[in-house]
């Protein structure tokens, strides 16, 4: 044994290794730990790329540290900004105020995410801020229907988002959109307008749009508008309230390869008009450029559904082509009405005859991969793979199938599982409820990453849960995110908070990990909603969870339009006068919701 050997100090590691380790730390943690440790670390940090991370699990004080310290001091090293007001009231407003005041440089900024912000801030960013960043390559926009500020955009079409972005940012390379567009009687006129006015975008190589009409899809890919496009991902709307507005001609001219000469990968989520998609992509599939094509979706089958027969799909796949393309054709298909069941069974039989038995799973899924041999493919939807999910849904106790329970209990390790949802449990049967608890505890103990629980259940279920000490102790020691939806019409805000409080009272830890709590009250506001009731419940939350970052309350909307005394905007204007917190906060309210950021 060599007694002369000495331990290697971290600061003696090679620079590249230190930089690799630094990538695992948030910018604030990195600077707090190493900024002034010695000159070598300071030198490495001064060349290290930094960012403004997602604030979804960031306290208000930590966010203020980024605004007042990290961004002003290190703006020239920032390569990514995550600008979000999702559960974080006024966060982007604060960022923009400081940016105008301190004139951050962001000279190396490459990517931005914008999520759930008010419309006036979105206009300000797109018109005045983003064009200043001449090295910006990637933009992500998330204005989904479940967001707080969705109503600001509820009349916007997909065109309103896409065209304005491409026109404002001509050097953008990647665009990712998650939107919930509206379509009115003027939509086709808007399409015709951009058809004649939209110019080519010479740098965009990756485009992803969650909710895009077929009309906009065709316009974007036509007339050589995106000549550098390589990666395309589109989700078409699943439910259309104005289907007549988006009616397409049945025989669309196929996409010409010269319009998108560099397109290599396509992924489409389609819920109707699958045959139209096959016809449109026929020429590019036959060319030598396409490397991967994935077409998948959820289809409600009826006699008039244009879902292609297996012979048509086989003929399409087997078209002569200059270069082999990997194709995945994956659909969940269920019948719309009972009368359609036999027609759907005939369709499944047709696919099994052409593509083999493994092309159909549980009389629900059609899965085809080409050019692979279908018979030799493992079916990735089998129960053997249930342990690979990152979210597990446990259905109402009365309807849990023994086969599913056995499959879950046979999984010894859940390496990716972070979230468990108990959905719609309205049973009052104690044995059924206890069976649900056993499954929950069994899975949670075998999921090292488990940290989030969503409960949709009655007060009876909640009370039973809060009395199961073994389960409560485990949940309290591991949960970082909890959402409790009171499914009955009798449970008040305070009753649900008391259940949550009791669950966490069983913890052996002095510091509870819960960071985000959401309560949905199903009872009518007239049965419970007073400022005193709200303050008492919120005080209980503050007392139990000193490390809480986000709190959200939703209440039933039934009475809101007939009696303004149950409007949270009116009721909670001075909510903080009767509550002791001892921490700084930012808050906001709508008629039926209240958000608090601590």
C-alpha positions in Angstrom: 0.0 0.0 0.0 1.3 3.4 -1.0 1.3 5.6 2.2 2.5 8.6 0.3 -0.6 9.1 -1.8 -2.8 12.1 -0.9 -6.4 12.8 -1.6 -7.2 14.8 -4.7 -8.9 18.0 -4.0 -12.0 19.0 -6.1 -10.3 22.2 -7.3 -7.5 20.0 -8.8 -9.9 18.3 -11.1 -9.5 19.0 -14.9 -11.5 22.1 -16.0 -13.7 20.0 -18.3 -14.7 17.7 -15.4 -15.5 20.6 -13.2 -17.6 22.2 -15.9 -19.5 18.9 -16.3 -20.2 18.9 -12.6 -21.3 22.5 -12.6 -24.0 21.6 -15.2 -25.9 19.7 -12.5 -26.2 22.8 -10.3 -28.6 25.6 -10.6 -26.9 28.9 -11.4 -27.8 30.3 -8.0 -26.4 27.3 -6.2 -23.3 27.3 -8.3 -22.6 30.9 -7.6 -23.3 30.7 -3.9 -21.0 27.7 -3.5 -18.1 28.5 -5.7 -18.1 32.2 -6.9 -15.6 33.5 -4.4 -13.9 30.3 -3.3 -10.7 30.9 -5.1 -9.4 32.5 -8.3 -9.5 29.2 -10.3 -13.2 28.6 -9.7 -14.0 32.2 -10.3 -12.2 32.0 -13.7 -14.2 28.9 -14.6 -17.5 30.4 -13.5 -16.9 33.5 -15.6 -16.8 31.4 -18.7 -19.6 29.0 -17.7 -23.0 29.3 -19.5 -25.9 30.2 -17.1 -29.7 30.5 -17.3 -32.9 31.7 -15.6 -34.4 28.2 -14.8 -38.0 27.2 -14.6 -39.6 28.9 -11.6 -42.2 26.2 -10.9 -40.4 25.0 -7.8 -38.6 28.2 -7.0 -39.6 30.3 -4.0 -40.3 34.0 -4.5 -37.1 34.9 -2.6 -35.0 32.7 -4.8 -36.6 34.2 -7.9 -35.8 37.7 -6.5 -32.1 36.6 -6.1 -32.0 35.7 -9.8 -33.6 39.1 -10.7 -31.4 41.2 -8.4 -28.1 39.3 -8.4 -27.6 36.6 -11.1 -29.1 38.4 -14.1 -27.5 41.8 -13.6 -24.1 40.4 -12.7 -23.9 37.6 -15.3 -26.3 38.7 -18.1 -23.5 38.2 -20.7 -23.3 34.5 -19.7 -27.1 33.8 -19.9 -27.9 31.4 -22.7 -31.5 30.4 -21.7 -34.5 32.3 -20.1 -37.6 30.5 -18.8 -40.3 33.3 -18.5 -43.4 32.0 -16.8 -46.2 33.2 -14.7 -47.7 29.7 -14.2 -48.5 29.7 -10.5 -46.0 32.6 -10.2 -47.9 35.9 -10.2 -46.1 38.8 -11.7 -42.8 36.9 -12.3 -42.4 38.0 -15.9 -43.7 41.5 -15.1 -40.8 41.7 -12.6 -38.3 40.5 -15.1 -39.4 43.0 -17.8 -39.3 45.9 -15.3 -35.8 45.1 -14.3 -34.7 44.5 -17.9 -35.9 48.0 -19.0 -34.4 49.5 -15.9 -31.0 47.8 -15.9 -30.7 47.0 -19.6 -29.5 43.4 -19.4 -27.2 42.4 -22.3 -28.0 38.7 -22.8 -25.5 38.8 -25.6 -25.2 35.0 -25.7 -28.9 34.2 -25.3 -29.8 31.2 -27.5 -33.2 29.9 -26.2 -36.3 31.3 -24.4 -39.4 29.6 -23.0 -42.6 31.7 -22.6 -45.4 30.1 -20.5 -48.7 31.3 -19.3 -48.2 35.1 -19.3 -50.7 38.0 -19.8 -51.4 39.1 -23.4 -49.8 42.6 -22.9 -46.6 41.0 -21.7 -46.6 38.6 -24.7 -47.0 41.5 -27.1 -44.2 43.4 -25.4 -41.8 40.4 -25.5 -42.5 39.6 -29.2 -42.4 43.2 -30.5 -39.8 44.8 -28.3 -37.6 42.3 -26.5 -37.1 39.1 -28.6 -35.9 40.9 -31.7 -33.0 42.4 -29.7 -31.4 39.0 -29.2 -29.6 38.4 -32.5 -28.3 35.0 -31.4 -31.7 33.6 -30.4 -32.1 30.1 -31.9 -34.9 28.4 -30.1 -38.3 29.7 -28.8 -40.9 27.7 -26.9 -44.4 29.1 -26.3 -46.9 27.4 -23.9 -50.3 29.0 -23.7 -52.4 26.0 -23.1 -56.1 25.9 -22.2 -55.5 24.9 -18.6 -53.3 28.0 -17.9 -54.3 31.0 -15.8 -54.0 33.5 -18.6 -55.7 31.3 -21.3 -58.7 33.7 -21.5 -56.4 36.4 -22.9 -55.8 34.2 -26.0 -59.2 32.4 -26.3 -59.9 34.1 -29.6 -56.5 33.6 -31.1 -56.0 31.1 -34.0 -52.9 29.1 -34.7 -52.2 31.6 -37.4 -52.1 34.5 -34.9 -49.3 32.7 -33.1 -47.2 31.2 -35.9 -47.1 33.9 -38.5 -46.3 36.7 -36.0 -43.4 34.7 -34.5 -41.9 33.8 -37.9 -42.2 37.3 -39.1 -40.7 38.8 -36.0 -37.8 36.4 -35.7 -36.4 35.6 -39.1 -33.3 34.0 -37.7 -35.1 31.5 -35.5 -34.0 27.9 -35.9 -36.4 26.0 -33.6 -40.0 26.8 -32.7 -42.1 24.8 -30.2 -45.8 25.8 -29.7 -48.3 24.5 -27.3 -51.6 26.4 -27.8 -55.4 26.0 -27.7 -56.5 28.0 -30.8 -60.0 29.1 -31.7 -61.5 28.7 -35.2 -64.3 31.0 -36.3 -66.1 31.6 -39.6 -63.3 34.0 -40.8 -60.5 31.4 -40.4 -60.4 30.3 -44.0 -60.1 33.9 -45.1 -57.1 34.3 -42.7 -55.6 31.2 -44.4 -56.0 32.7 -47.8 -54.5 35.9 -46.7 -51.3 34.3 -45.4 -51.2 32.2 -48.5 -50.5 35.3 -50.6 -48.5 37.3 -48.0 -46.4 34.9 -45.9 -42.7 35.0 -46.8 -40.1 32.2 -46.6 -38.2 31.6 -43.3 -34.7 30.7 -44.2 -33.4 29.3 -40.9 -36.1 27.3 -39.2 -35.1 23.6 -39.0 -37.3 22.3 -36.2 -41.1 23.1 -35.9 -43.4 21.6 -33.3 -47.1 22.8 -33.0 -49.4 21.3 -30.5 -52.9 22.1 -32.0 -52.5 23.1 -35.7 -55.2 23.0 -38.4 -54.6 21.1 -41.6 -55.0 24.3 -43.5 -52.1 26.0 -41.7 -50.1 22.7 -41.9 -50.5 22.7 -45.7 -49.6 26.4 -46.0 -46.5 26.2 -43.9 -45.1 23.3 -46.0 -46.0 24.7 -49.4 -44.3 27.3 -51.7 -40.9 26.6 -50.2 -41.7 28.7 -47.1 -39.5 26.5 -44.8 -36.6 25.4 -47.1 -34.4 24.4 -44.1 -37.0 22.4 -42.2 -35.7 19.0 -41.0 -37.9 18.1 -38.1 -41.6 18.5 -38.0 -44.0 17.6 -35.2 -47.7 18.5 -35.5 -50.8 17.7 -33.3 -54.0 18.2 -35.1 -57.1 19.2 -33.0 -58.9 16.2 -31.5 -62.3 17.8 -31.0 -63.6 20.5 -33.3 -66.7 22.5 -32.3 -66.6 24.2 -35.8 -65.7 21.3 -38.0 -67.3 22.9 -41.0 -64.9 25.8 -40.7 -61.9 23.4 -41.2 -63.3 21.2 -44.0 -60.6 20.3 -46.5 -61.0 19.2 -50.0 -61.0 15.4 -50.2 -58.2 15.1 -52.8 -55.4 17.3 -51.6 -52.4 17.8 -53.9 -49.5 15.8 -52.4 -46.7 17.6 -50.7 -44.0 18.4 -53.2 -40.5 17.4 -52.0 -39.1 20.6 -53.5 -41.0 22.7 -51.0 -39.3 21.0 -48.0 -36.0 19.6 -49.5 -34.3 19.0 -46.2 -37.2 17.5 -44.2 -36.1 14.2 -42.6 -38.4 13.4 -39.7 -42.2 13.8 -39.3 -44.3 13.0 -36.3 -48.1 13.6 -36.6 -50.8 13.1 -34.0 -54.0 12.6 -36.0 -57.6 11.9 -34.9 -59.5 11.9 -38.1 -58.8 12.1 -41.9 -56.0 9.6 -41.7 -56.4 8.7 -45.4 -56.0 12.4 -46.3 -52.7 12.4 -44.4 -51.5 9.4 -46.3 -52.4 10.9 -49.6 -50.7 14.2 -48.7 -47.4 12.6 -47.7 -47.3 10.1 -50.6 -44.6 11.9 -52.7 -42.3 12.8 -49.8 -42.5 9.2 -48.5 -41.4 7.9 -51.9 -38.5 10.2 -52.1 -35.0 9.6 -50.7 -35.0 12.3 -48.1 -37.4 11.1 -45.3 -35.8 9.0 -42.6 -38.6 8.7 -40.0 -42.4 9.0 -40.2 -44.6 8.5 -37.1 -48.4 8.8 -37.5 -50.4 8.1 -34.3 -53.5 9.2 -32.5 -56.9 8.4 -30.9 -59.8 7.6 -33.1 -63.5 7.2 -32.3 -64.6 4.8 -34.9 -68.0 4.8 -36.7 -69.2 3.6 -40.0 -68.4 6.8 -41.7 -64.8 7.1 -40.2 -62.2 7.3 -43.0 -59.8 5.0 -41.2 -57.9 3.2 -44.0 -58.2 -0.5 -44.4 -55.1 -2.7 -43.9 -54.7 -3.3 -47.7 -54.5 0.4 -48.3 -51.9 0.9 -45.6 -49.8 -2.0 -46.8 -49.9 -0.8 -50.4 -48.9 2.7 -49.2 -46.0 1.3 -47.1 -44.8 -0.9 -49.9 -44.6 1.9 -52.5 -41.3 1.8 -54.4 -38.9 4.4 -53.0 -35.4 5.5 -53.4 -34.5 5.2 -49.7 -35.9 3.2 -46.8 -37.9 5.2 -44.3 -38.7 3.9 -40.8 -42.5 4.2 -40.3 -44.6 3.8 -37.2 -48.4 3.7 -37.5 -49.9 3.6 -34.0 -53.6 4.3 -33.2 -55.9 3.7 -30.3 -59.3 3.0 -31.9 -62.6 2.6 -30.0 -66.1 2.5 -31.4 -68.3 5.6 -31.1 -71.6 3.8 -30.6 -72.5 0.2 -29.7 -73.8 -0.3 -33.3 -70.3 0.4 -34.6 -68.6 -2.4 -32.5 -69.0 -5.1 -35.2 -67.5 -2.8 -37.9 -64.6 -2.1 -35.7 -64.1 -5.8 -35.0 -64.0 -6.4 -38.7 -61.4 -3.6 -39.1 -59.2 -5.3 -36.4 -59.6 -8.7 -38.1 -58.6 -7.1 -41.4 -55.3 -5.7 -39.9 -54.5 -9.0 -38.2 -54.9 -10.8 -41.5 -52.6 -8.4 -43.4 -50.0 -7.5 -40.7 -50.2 -10.3 -38.2 -51.7 -10.8 -34.7 -49.2 -8.5 -33.0 -50.6 -5.5 -35.0 -53.6 -5.5 -32.7 -53.5 -5.3 -28.9 -56.4 -5.7 -26.5 -58.9 -4.9 -29.4 -58.0 -1.3 -29.0 -54.6 -0.6 -30.4 -53.3 -0.8 -34.0 -49.5 -0.9 -34.1 -47.5 -1.2 -37.2 -43.8 -0.7 -37.8 -42.2 -0.8 -41.2 -40.0 -2.2 -42.6 -39.6 -4.4 -39.4 -41.4 -7.7 -39.3 -44.6 -7.2 -37.4 -44.7 -10.7 -36.0 -41.2 -10.4 -34.4 -42.0 -7.1 -32.6 -42.5 -7.0 -28.9 -45.7 -5.2 -28.0 -44.7 -2.2 -26.0 -48.1 -1.8 -24.4 -48.0 -5.1 -22.5 -48.2 -5.1 -18.7 -44.5 -6.1 -18.5 -43.7 -2.5 -19.4 -46.1 -0.9 -16.9 -43.1 -0.2 -14.6 -41.5 2.1 -17.1 -44.3 4.8 -16.8 -43.6 8.2 -15.2 -47.2 8.6 -14.1 -49.7 6.0 -12.8 -53.4 6.4 -12.6 -55.4 4.3 -10.1 -59.1 4.2 -11.1 -62.1 4.3 -8.8 -61.8 1.5 -6.3 -65.1 -0.2 -7.4 -63.8 -0.6 -10.9 -60.2 -1.8 -10.4 -59.6 -5.0 -12.4 -57.9 -7.9 -10.7 -55.6 -8.4 -13.7 -54.4 -4.8 -13.5 -53.9 -5.0 -9.7 -51.8 -8.2 -10.2 -49.7 -6.5 -12.9 -49.0 -3.6 -10.6 -48.2 -5.7 -7.6 -45.7 -7.8 -9.7 -43.6 -4.7 -10.5 -40.6 -4.7 -8.1 -39.2 -1.3 -9.2 -40.6 1.9 -10.8 -37.5 3.8 -11.9 -39.3 6.7 -13.7 -42.5 7.0 -11.6 -42.9 10.6 -10.2 -46.7 11.0 -10.1 -49.6 8.9 -8.9 -53.2 9.9 -9.5 -56.3 8.5 -7.8 -59.1 9.3 -10.1 -62.8 9.7 -9.3 -62.9 7.7 -6.1 -66.5 8.3 -4.9 -67.1 4.9 -3.2 -68.0 4.7 0.4 -67.1 1.0 0.7 -64.3 0.8 3.3 -62.9 -2.4 1.9 -62.6 -1.0 -1.6 -61.0 2.2 -0.3 -58.4 0.2 1.7 -57.6 -1.8 -1.4 -56.7 1.5 -3.1 -54.5 2.5 -0.2 -52.6 -0.8 -0.3 -51.9 -0.3 -4.0 -50.8 3.3 -3.4 -48.4 2.4 -0.7 -47.1 -0.7 -2.5 -46.2 1.4 -5.6 -44.9 4.4 -3.8 -42.4 2.4 -1.7 -40.9 1.0 -5.0 -40.7 4.3 -6.8 -37.5 6.2 -5.7 -38.6 9.3 -7.6 -42.2 9.5 -6.4 -43.0 13.0 -5.2 -46.4 14.0 -6.6 -49.9 12.8 -5.7 -53.3 13.9 -7.2 -56.5 12.8 -5.5 -59.9 13.1 -7.0 -62.2 11.7 -4.3 -64.9 12.4 -1.7 -64.5 13.6 1.9 -65.1 10.0 3.1 -62.1 8.8 1.1 -60.0 11.7 2.4 -60.9 11.0 6.0 -60.1 7.3 5.6 -56.7 8.2 4.0 -55.9 10.6 6.9 -56.5 7.8 9.4 -54.1 5.3 7.7 -51.0 6.3 9.7 -48.5 4.1 7.8 -49.5 5.5 4.4 -49.7 9.1 5.7 -46.3 8.9 7.2 -44.8 7.8 3.9 -46.7 10.4 1.9 -45.8 13.2 4.3 -42.1 12.4 4.1 -42.0 12.2 0.3 -44.6 14.4 -1.3 -43.5 17.7 -2.9 -46.7 18.2 -4.9 -50.2 17.5 -3.7 -53.5 18.2 -5.5 -56.8 17.3 -3.7 -60.0 17.6 -5.7 -63.1 17.3 -3.5 -65.4 15.3 -5.7 -68.6 15.6 -3.6 -70.8 18.6 -3.2 -70.4 18.8 0.6 -66.7 19.2 1.4 -65.6 22.7 2.3 -62.2 24.3 1.9 -61.4 24.0 5.6 -62.4 20.3 5.7 -60.1 19.4 2.8 -57.2 21.4 4.3 -57.8 19.6 7.7 -57.4 16.3 5.9 -54.2 17.4 4.3 -53.0 18.8 7.6 -53.8 15.5 9.4 -51.9 13.4 6.7 -48.8 15.5 7.2 -49.1 15.5 11.0 -47.9 11.9 11.0 -44.5 12.8 9.5 -41.4 12.1 11.6 -39.5 14.9 9.9 -39.4 18.4 11.3 -39.1 19.8 7.7 -41.8 18.7 5.4 -40.9 18.5 1.7 -44.3 19.7 0.3 -43.7 22.7 -2.1 -46.9 22.9 -4.0 -50.5 22.4 -2.7 -53.7 22.7 -4.8 -57.2 22.4 -3.4 -60.3 22.1 -5.5 -63.6 22.6 -3.5 -66.6 20.9 -5.1 -69.2 22.3 -2.6 -71.2 25.3 -3.7 -69.7 28.5 -2.4 -72.8 29.5 -0.5 -72.3 26.5 1.8 -68.9 27.6 3.1 -67.3 30.6 1.4 -66.6 33.5 3.8 -63.4 35.5 4.3 -63.1 34.1 7.9 -63.4 30.5 6.6 -60.8 31.1 3.9 -58.4 32.8 6.4 -58.7 29.9 8.9 -57.9 27.3 6.2 -55.0 29.3 4.8 -53.6 29.8 8.3 -53.6 26.1 8.8 -51.7 25.7 5.6 -49.1 28.3 6.6 -48.6 26.7 10.1 -48.1 23.2 8.7 -46.0 23.9 5.6 -43.3 26.5 6.3 -41.5 25.6 3.1 -44.5 25.8 0.8 -43.9 27.7 -2.5 -47.2 27.5 -4.4 -50.7 27.4 -3.1 -53.8 27.3 -5.4 -57.5 27.2 -4.5 -60.2 26.5 -7.1 -63.9 26.6 -6.2 -67.1 25.6 -7.8 -68.4 28.2 -10.3 -72.1 27.4 -10.2 -73.2 30.5 -8.2 -70.7 33.0 -9.5 -72.8 34.6 -12.2 -75.8 35.2 -9.9 -74.2 36.4 -6.7 -71.0 38.5 -6.6 -70.4 37.9 -2.9 -69.0 34.5 -3.9 -66.6 36.0 -6.4 -63.0 35.5 -5.1 -61.9 38.7 -6.8 -64.4 40.6 -4.6 -64.1 38.6 -1.4 -60.3 38.3 -1.1 -59.1 41.8 -1.7 -57.9 42.1 1.9 -57.4 38.4 2.7 -53.9 38.9 4.3 -55.2 41.2 7.1 -56.2 38.2 9.2 -53.4 35.8 8.4 -49.9 35.4 9.9 -47.3 34.1 7.4 -43.9 35.7 8.1 -42.8 35.4 4.5 -43.0 37.6 1.4 -45.6 36.6 -1.2 -47.1 37.5 -4.5 -50.8 36.6 -5.2 -53.6 36.9 -7.7 -57.3 35.9 -8.0 -60.0 35.2 -10.5 -63.7 34.8 -9.9 -63.2 31.1 -8.9 -59.4 30.8 -8.2 -56.7 32.1 -5.9 -52.9 31.7 -6.5 -50.3 32.4 -3.9 -46.5 32.4 -4.5 -44.3 32.3 -1.5 
